[in-house]
Amino acid sequence: MAGRRRWSTEEILDTAAELLRTSDADSFSVRKLAAALGTDSSSLYRHFRSKTELLREVADRILLAAMDGYRPEGDWKQRITSLALRVREAFGQQPQLAAVWGRYASSGTGSRLVMEEVLQALRASGLPDEEIPTRYHRIAVLIAALIASEAGVSTVTPGEYEQGMELFRVAVLGADPERFPALAHFARDVRPLGVDRRAAFEEILAAQLAHIEASVRPSRPTGSGVSADDRMTDATGDR
């Protein structure tokens, strides 16, 4: 009788990713993965010590795909924005894995490539080295949160989406102006969360990068406490 086939790590990850396309991290299990491969759970634990480690590896492959062919271009803000949009697009094609990444993060090669590029871009911004780790953390949290949030919206069925839109219209357009005066005033202009997500993503990220840029702009000369323009104004007497 032929022995059971031995699956490679890549084949296991391929099957796990396929299962996660149609389920979430909570319902995913090593037992289900083993059943899909026609093997037993113990054989998979030779490759991964836990379900969490396996999920991290699956999410990391998305980051690797996002970094494939990436070349840094433009200034530091353009580099971070371009990278963030690549990661967003990669997880947008597999939204269930975006939720996995948001929950479990990753420590593989894909993650290290993303971290390296963001850190290098921040160094190019002129930030002092001691500030860069904190700034990096803020950017990473922001990007992960935005992508995971989008994933939650994109995984609903068309029927669920329409039901949600109807509930949104009832809640907003039907708001009592006495109890919710601001909501009633802006009701026709307030947009659901699922609308125009890319623009919102870019604007929120741009605001964070602008905040960093403002902190590294050259400060006013401090030698005499007076700028060159002010000194010229004083000399001409023109106020």
C-alpha positions in Angstrom: 0.0 0.0 0.0 1.4 3.3 -1.0 2.3 5.8 1.7 0.6 9.1 2.1 2.0 11.9 -0.1 4.3 14.4 1.6 3.2 17.9 0.9 5.7 20.7 0.6 5.5 23.9 2.6 4.5 25.9 -0.5 1.7 23.4 -1.4 0.3 23.6 2.2 0.3 27.4 2.0 -1.3 27.4 -1.4 -4.2 25.2 -0.1 -4.5 27.3 3.1 -4.8 30.5 1.0 -7.5 28.9 -1.1 -9.5 27.8 2.0 -9.2 31.4 3.4 -10.7 32.8 0.2 -14.0 31.4 1.2 -13.7 31.5 5.0 -12.3 33.6 7.7 -9.5 33.0 10.2 -11.9 32.1 13.0 -13.5 29.2 11.0 -10.2 28.1 9.5 -8.5 25.2 11.2 -5.5 23.0 10.7 -7.9 20.0 10.7 -9.8 21.4 7.8 -6.6 22.1 6.0 -5.4 18.6 6.6 -8.7 17.2 5.3 -8.4 19.3 2.1 -4.9 17.9 1.6 -6.0 14.4 2.3 -3.6 14.0 5.3 -3.7 14.3 9.0 -3.0 17.4 11.2 0.1 15.9 12.7 1.9 15.9 9.4 1.2 19.7 9.0 2.7 20.5 12.4 6.0 19.3 11.0 6.0 22.4 8.9 4.2 24.9 11.3 4.2 24.9 15.0 0.7 26.4 15.3 -2.3 27.7 13.4 -1.1 31.3 14.1 2.3 30.6 12.6 0.6 29.1 9.5 -1.7 32.1 9.1 1.2 34.5 9.4 3.0 32.7 6.6 0.0 32.8 4.4 -0.4 36.6 4.9 3.3 37.1 4.3 3.0 35.7 0.9 0.6 38.5 0.0 3.3 41.0 1.1 5.8 39.2 -1.0 3.5 39.4 -4.0 3.0 43.2 -3.3 6.8 43.7 -3.3 7.4 41.7 -6.4 8.8 44.1 -9.0 8.6 47.0 -6.7 11.2 49.8 -7.3 11.3 52.9 -5.1 10.6 56.0 -7.1 10.0 59.6 -6.2 10.6 61.3 -2.9 10.0 59.6 0.5 6.3 60.4 0.6 5.8 59.0 -2.9 7.7 55.9 -1.9 5.5 55.2 1.1 2.3 56.0 -0.7 3.2 53.8 -3.7 4.1 50.9 -1.3 0.9 51.3 0.7 -1.2 51.2 -2.4 0.6 48.1 -3.6 -0.1 46.4 -0.3 -3.7 47.6 -0.4 -4.2 46.2 -3.9 -2.6 42.9 -3.1 -4.8 42.3 -0.1 -7.8 43.7 -2.0 -7.6 40.7 -4.2 -7.7 38.4 -1.2 -9.7 40.3 1.4 -10.0 37.4 3.8 -6.2 37.4 4.1 -6.2 41.1 4.9 -8.2 40.3 8.0 -5.6 37.6 8.9 -2.8 40.1 8.4 -4.5 42.7 10.5 -4.9 40.3 13.3 -1.7 38.2 13.2 0.7 40.5 11.4 3.7 38.7 9.8 7.4 38.3 10.4 8.5 36.7 7.2 10.5 38.0 4.2 7.5 39.9 2.8 7.1 41.7 6.0 10.7 42.5 6.3 10.8 43.9 2.7 7.9 46.2 3.5 9.5 47.3 6.8 12.8 48.0 5.1 11.3 50.2 2.4 9.2 52.3 4.9 12.2 52.7 7.2 14.5 53.7 4.4 11.9 56.2 3.1 11.6 57.7 6.6 15.3 58.1 6.8 15.2 60.0 3.5 12.6 62.3 5.0 15.2 63.9 7.3 13.7 62.6 10.5 16.3 62.0 13.2 17.0 58.3 13.7 15.5 58.3 17.2 12.1 59.3 15.9 11.9 56.9 13.0 10.7 53.7 14.9 7.8 55.5 16.4 6.8 57.1 13.1 7.1 53.8 11.4 4.8 52.2 13.9 2.2 54.9 13.4 2.3 54.4 9.6 2.2 50.6 9.9 -0.8 50.7 12.3 -2.6 53.1 10.0 -2.1 51.1 6.8 -3.0 47.8 8.5 -6.1 49.2 10.0 -7.3 50.8 6.8 -6.7 47.7 4.8 -8.4 45.4 7.3 -11.3 47.8 7.4 -11.7 47.7 3.7 -11.5 43.9 3.7 -14.5 43.7 6.1 -16.5 45.8 3.7 -15.4 43.9 0.5 -16.3 40.5 1.8 -20.0 41.0 2.3 -22.3 39.5 -0.3 -24.3 41.6 -2.7 -27.5 40.9 -0.8 -25.8 41.9 2.5 -24.5 45.1 0.9 -27.9 46.1 -0.4 -29.4 45.4 3.0 -26.8 47.5 4.7 -27.2 50.4 2.2 -31.0 50.4 2.9 -30.4 50.5 6.6 -27.9 53.3 6.1 -30.4 55.3 4.1 -33.1 54.8 6.7 -30.8 55.7 9.6 -29.4 58.8 8.0 -32.1 60.2 5.8 -34.7 59.4 8.5 -32.8 61.0 11.3 -34.9 63.1 13.7 -33.6 66.7 13.2 -34.4 67.6 16.8 -32.4 64.8 18.3 -29.7 64.6 15.5 -29.6 68.1 14.1 -26.1 67.8 12.5 -26.9 64.4 11.0 -30.2 65.7 9.5 -28.4 68.7 8.1 -25.7 66.7 6.3 -27.8 63.6 5.6 -27.8 63.9 1.8 -24.0 64.4 1.7 -22.8 61.7 4.2 -21.5 58.7 2.3 -21.5 55.0 3.4 -18.2 53.5 4.5 -18.0 51.3 1.4 -17.9 54.3 -1.0 -14.7 55.7 -2.5 -12.4 53.8 -0.3 -9.2 54.4 -2.3 -9.6 58.2 -2.1 -10.2 58.0 1.6 -7.1 55.7 2.0 -4.9 58.1 0.1 -6.1 61.2 1.9 -5.7 59.7 5.4 -2.2 58.4 4.6 -1.3 61.8 3.0 -2.3 63.6 6.2 -0.1 61.3 8.3 2.9 61.9 5.9 2.2 65.7 5.9 2.4 65.6 9.6 5.8 64.0 9.5 7.0 66.4 6.8 6.0 69.4 8.9 8.1 68.1 11.8 11.2 68.0 9.7 11.0 71.3 7.9 13.9 73.6 8.6 13.1 75.9 11.5 13.5 79.6 11.4 17.1 80.9 12.0 17.7 81.3 15.7 20.9 83.3 15.7 19.3 86.7 16.5 15.7 85.6 16.6 15.0 87.7 13.5 14.8 86.4 9.9 16.6 87.9 7.0 13.4 89.3 5.6 12.7 91.1 8.9 16.2 92.5 9.0 15.7 93.9 5.5 12.4 95.4 6.5 14.0 97.1 9.5 16.7 98.5 7.3 14.3 100.1 4.8 11.9 101.2 7.5 9.0 99.8 5.5 6.6 98.1 7.8 
